[in-house]
Amino acid sequence: MAVMLGMAPSLILEMHKVTKTYQMGSTEVHALWQVNFVLFESKFVVLLGPSGSDKSTLLNILGGLDVPTHGRVIYRDLDLTADNDRERTWFRRQTVGFVFQFDSLIPNLTARENLALVTDIAAHPMSPAEALQRVGLAERLDHFPAQLSGDEQQRVAIARAIAKRPSLLLCDP
């Protein structure tokens, strides 16, 4: 996206006082507490923290996979905390690309078929071949995950995330 001088980037995502609480027996665990966050279009943001600091919880809420216990998450004009499951599914399908901590490839599907899981339901996707070419795996299109190295499997997962041309790419490697 070209940004004209004097034009501020558009605000695309905001979190307002987001809290996520889990009940573990009689103990209440606060994963997130009163988190405020804004994200502007075309920006790259890195979340850093020690293992167990709930970075994944935050990403799951940003991507509409989970909802906060309290607070609001707004993507453009869409209030994800007010939406029902169907609307959040639409949001994830049309807007978000995920790269999970574990590659999450389907073992009995080829790289091409793993990508087709998202390209078949996306509005304007890349072809699986184009997405794999972008991550340097054009020649591995018809290989199964077991035939790929760990690095190659992770790159297939990245290709799957970018293939649907998401507005928001969330990575939890």
ZALUM-779541 format. One record per residue: residue in one letter; x, y, z of N, C-alpha, C in turn. Coordinates in steps of 0.2 Angstrom, whole numbers, padded with zeros to 4 digits, always signed. Example, Ala and Ser with C-alpha at 12.3 -4.5 7.8 and 13.67 -1.06 7.14 Angstrom:
2
A+0066-0028+0039+0062-0022+0039+0066-0016+0039
S+0064-0011+0035+0068-0005+0036+0064+0000+0039
END
This chain:
173
M+0004-0006+0000+0000+0000+0000+0004+0006+0000
A+0003+0011-0004+0007+0017-0005+0004+0022+0001
V+0008+0025+0004+0006+0030+0009+0008+0037+0007
M+0003+0041+0006+0005+0048+0004+0007+0052+0010
L+0012+0057+0008+0015+0061+0013+0009+0065+0017
G+0009+0065+0023+0004+0069+0027-0002+0065+0029
M-0002+0059+0026-0008+0054+0028-0006+0049+0033
A-0010+0049+0038-0008+0044+0044-0011+0037+0042
P-0007+0032+0044-0009+0025+0042-0016+0024+0046
S-0020+0020+0043-0027+0019+0046-0026+0014+0052
L-0030+0015+0057-0031+0011+0062-0035+0005+0060
I-0033-0001+0061-0036-0007+0059-0039-0011+0065
L-0035-0011+0070-0037-0016+0076-0036-0012+0082
E-0040-0013+0087-0039-0010+0094-0042-0015+0099
M-0039-0015+0105-0041-0019+0110-0042-0013+0116
H-0048-0014+0119-0049-0009+0125-0050-0013+0131
K-0046-0012+0136-0046-0015+0143-0048-0023+0142
V-0044-0026+0138-0046-0034+0138-0043-0038+0143
T-0047-0041+0146-0045-0046+0152-0048-0053+0150
K-0043-0058+0151-0045-0065+0150-0044-0069+0156
T-0049-0072+0159-0049-0076+0165-0051-0083+0164
Y-0047-0087+0166-0049-0094+0166-0050-0097+0173
Q-0055-0101+0174-0056-0105+0180-0053-0111+0180
M-0048-0112+0185-0045-0119+0186-0047-0121+0193
G-0052-0125+0193-0054-0128+0200-0057-0122+0203
S-0055-0121+0209-0057-0115+0213-0053-0109+0212
T-0048-0109+0208-0043-0104+0207-0045-0100+0200
E-0045-0093+0201-0046-0089+0195-0039-0087+0192
V-0038-0089+0186-0031-0087+0183-0032-0081+0178
H-0029-0076+0179-0029-0070+0175-0024-0071+0170
A-0026-0072+0163-0021-0073+0158-0019-0066+0155
L-0024-0062+0154-0023-0055+0152-0027-0051+0157
W-0024-0045+0158-0027-0040+0163-0027-0033+0160
Q-0033-0030+0158-0034-0024+0156-0029-0021+0150
V-0029-0026+0145-0024-0024+0140-0027-0019+0135
N-0023-0014+0133-0025-0010+0128-0020-0010+0122
F-0022-0010+0116-0018-0011+0110-0021-0008+0104
V-0016-0005+0100-0019-0003+0094-0014-0005+0088
L-0017-0006+0082-0013-0008+0077-0015-0004+0071
F-0010-0002+0067-0011+0002+0061-0009-0002+0055
E-0013+0000+0050-0012-0004+0043-0004-0003+0041
S-0002-0009+0038+0005-0009+0035+0010-0009+0041
K+0009-0010+0047+0014-0010+0052+0015-0017+0054
F+0021-0018+0056+0024-0024+0059+0025-0024+0066
V+0022-0028+0070+0023-0028+0077+0025-0034+0080
V+0030-0034+0085+0032-0040+0088+0030-0040+0095
L+0027-0045+0098+0026-0046+0105+0031-0050+0108
L+0035-0048+0113+0040-0052+0116+0038-0053+0124
G+0040-0059+0126+0039-0060+0133+0041-0067+0134
P+0042-0069+0141+0044-0076+0142+0039-0081+0141
S+0041-0087+0140+0036-0093+0139+0031-0093+0145
G+0024-0093+0143+0019-0093+0148+0016-0086+0150
S+0019-0081+0146+0016-0074+0147+0010-0073+0144
D+0007-0078+0140+0000-0077+0137+0000-0073+0131
K+0006-0073+0127+0006-0070+0120+0001-0074+0116
S+0001-0081+0116-0004-0085+0112-0011-0083+0114
T-0012-0082+0120-0019-0080+0122-0021-0073+0118
L-0016-0069+0119-0018-0062+0116-0019-0063+0108
L-0014-0067+0105-0015-0068+0098-0022-0071+0096
N-0024-0076+0100-0030-0079+0099-0036-0075+0099
I-0036-0070+0104-0041-0065+0105-0041-0060+0099
L-0035-0058+0097-0034-0053+0091-0037-0056+0085
G-0036-0063+0084-0038-0066+0078-0045-0069+0078
G-0049-0068+0084-0056-0070+0084-0056-0078+0085
L-0051-0081+0088-0051-0088+0089-0054-0089+0097
D-0053-0084+0101-0056-0084+0107-0059-0077+0109
V-0063-0076+0114-0065-0070+0116-0063-0068+0123
P-0062-0062+0124-0060-0060+0131-0066-0061+0136
T-0064-0061+0142-0069-0061+0148-0072-0055+0148
H-0068-0049+0148-0070-0042+0148-0066-0038+0143
G-0069-0033+0141-0066-0028+0136-0069-0029+0129
R-0066-0025+0125-0068-0025+0118-0062-0026+0113
V-0063-0029+0107-0059-0030+0102-0062-0028+0096
I-0059-0023+0092-0063-0020+0086-0058-0020+0080
Y-0060-0023+0075-0056-0023+0069-0060-0019+0064
R-0057-0013+0062-0060-0008+0058-0066-0006+0061
D-0072-0008+0059-0079-0006+0062-0082-0012+0065
L-0079-0017+0065-0082-0024+0067-0080-0025+0074
D-0085-0025+0079-0084-0027+0086-0084-0034+0087
L-0078-0037+0087-0077-0045+0088-0080-0047+0094
T-0080-0043+0099-0083-0046+0106-0090-0046+0106
A-0093-0042+0101-0101-0042+0101-0103-0047+0096
D-0099-0049+0092-0101-0054+0087-0102-0061+0089
N-0106-0065+0085-0107-0072+0087-0102-0076+0084
D-0102-0083+0085-0097-0087+0082-0097-0087+0075
R-0103-0086+0071-0103-0086+0064-0100-0080+0061
E-0101-0074+0064-0098-0068+0062-0090-0068+0063
R-0088-0071+0069-0081-0072+0070-0078-0077+0065
T-0081-0082+0063-0079-0087+0058-0078-0083+0052
W-0083-0079+0050-0082-0075+0044-0076-0071+0044
F-0075-0067+0050-0069-0063+0051-0063-0067+0050
R-0062-0072+0053-0056-0076+0052-0055-0079+0045
R-0060-0081+0042-0060-0084+0035-0058-0078+0030
Q-0060-0072+0031-0059-0067+0026-0053-0062+0028
T-0051-0062+0034-0047-0057+0036-0040-0059+0039
V-0040-0065+0042-0034-0067+0046-0031-0073+0043
G-0024-0072+0043-0020-0078+0042-0016-0080+0048
F-0016-0086+0050-0013-0088+0056-0007-0093+0054
V-0001-0092+0058+0004-0097+0058+0005-0098+0065
F+0003-0105+0067+0003-0107+0074+0009-0109+0076
Q+0010-0110+0083+0016-0112+0086+0018-0119+0083
F+0014-0123+0082+0015-0129+0079+0012-0129+0072
D+0016-0132+0067+0014-0131+0060+0007-0133+0058
S+0004-0137+0062-0003-0139+0061-0005-0141+0054
L+0000-0144+0050-0002-0147+0043-0005-0154+0044
I-0010-0155+0039-0013-0162+0039-0008-0167+0036
P-0006-0172+0040-0001-0176+0038-0002-0180+0031
N-0009-0182+0030-0010-0186+0024-0012-0181+0018
L-0011-0175+0018-0012-0170+0013-0005-0168+0010
T-0005-0167+0004+0001-0164+0001+0002-0156+0003
A+0007-0153+0002+0008-0146+0003+0003-0142-0001
R+0002-0144-0007-0004-0141-0011-0011-0142-0008
E-0012-0148-0006-0019-0149-0003-0019-0146+0004
N-0014-0145+0008-0014-0141+0014-0016-0134+0013
L-0013-0131+0007-0015-0124+0006-0022-0123+0003
A-0024-0129-0001-0031-0128-0003-0036-0128+0002
L-0034-0130+0008-0039-0129+0014-0041-0122+0015
V-0037-0117+0014-0039-0110+0014-0040-0107+0008
T-0037-0109+0002-0038-0106-0004-0045-0107-0007
D-0047-0113-0005-0054-0115-0008-0060-0111-0004
I-0058-0108+0001-0064-0104+0005-0062-0096+0005
A-0056-0094+0002-0055-0087+0003-0058-0084-0003
A-0059-0077-0003-0062-0073-0008-0057-0072-0014
H-0051-0070-0013-0046-0069-0018-0039-0072-0017
P-0039-0078-0016-0033-0081-0014-0027-0082-0020
M-0021-0083-0018-0016-0085-0022-0017-0092-0024
S-0014-0094-0029-0014-0101-0030-0009-0105-0025
P-0010-0111-0024-0005-0114-0019+0002-0114-0022
A+0002-0115-0029+0009-0115-0032+0012-0108-0031
E+0009-0102-0031+0011-0096-0030+0013-0095-0023
A+0009-0097-0018+0011-0096-0011+0017-0100-0009
L+0017-0106-0012+0023-0110-0010+0030-0107-0014
Q+0029-0104-0020+0035-0101-0023+0037-0095-0019
R+0033-0092-0016+0035-0086-0012+0039-0088-0005
V+0038-0094-0003+0042-0096+0003+0047-0101+0001
G+0049-0101-0006+0054-0105-0008+0053-0112-0009
L+0047-0114-0009+0045-0122-0010+0041-0124-0016
A+0042-0120-0021+0039-0122-0027+0039-0129-0029
E+0045-0132-0028+0047-0139-0031+0044-0144-0026
R+0041-0142-0020+0039-0146-0015+0031-0147-0015
L+0028-0144-0020+0020-0144-0020+0017-0150-0019
D+0019-0156-0021+0016-0162-0021+0019-0167-0015
H+0023-0164-0011+0026-0168-0005+0021-0168+0001
F+0021-0173+0005+0018-0174+0011+0022-0171+0016
P+0019-0169+0022+0023-0166+0028+0029-0170+0030
A+0028-0177+0030+0033-0181+0032+0039-0181+0027
Q+0038-0179+0021+0043-0179+0016+0047-0172+0017
L+0045-0168+0021+0048-0161+0022+0052-0160+0028
S+0057-0156+0028+0060-0155+0035+0056-0150+0039
G+0058-0150+0046+0054-0145+0050+0053-0138+0048
D+0059-0136+0045+0059-0129+0042+0054-0128+0036
E+0054-0133+0032+0050-0133+0026+0042-0134+0028
Q+0041-0138+0033+0034-0138+0036+0032-0132+0038
Q+0036-0128+0042+0034-0121+0044+0033-0117+0039
R+0037-0117+0033+0036-0113+0027+0030-0114+0024
V+0028-0121+0024+0021-0122+0021+0016-0119+0025
A+0016-0119+0031+0011-0116+0036+0011-0109+0035
I+0017-0105+0033+0017-0098+0032+0014-0097+0025
A+0015-0101+0020+0012-0101+0013+0005-0101+0014
R+0002-0106+0018-0005-0107+0019-0008-0100+0022
A-0005-0097+0027-0007-0091+0030-0007-0085+0025
I-0002-0085+0021-0002-0079+0016-0006-0080+0010
A-0008-0086+0008-0011-0088+0002-0018-0085+0001
K-0021-0084+0007-0028-0080+0006-0028-0073+0006
R-0022-0070+0006-0020-0063+0006-0024-0059+0012
P-0022-0061+0018-0025-0059+0024-0024-0051+0025
S-0028-0048+0028-0027-0041+0030-0023-0041+0036
L-0023-0046+0040-0020-0047+0047-0017-0054+0047
L-0010-0054+0048-0006-0060+0048-0004-0060+0055
L-0006-0066+0059-0004-0067+0066+0000-0073+0066
C+0006-0072+0069+0011-0078+0069+0013-0079+0076
D+0013-0086+0078+0015-0088+0085+0020-0094+0084
P+0026-0092+0081+0030-0098+0080+0034-0100+0087
END
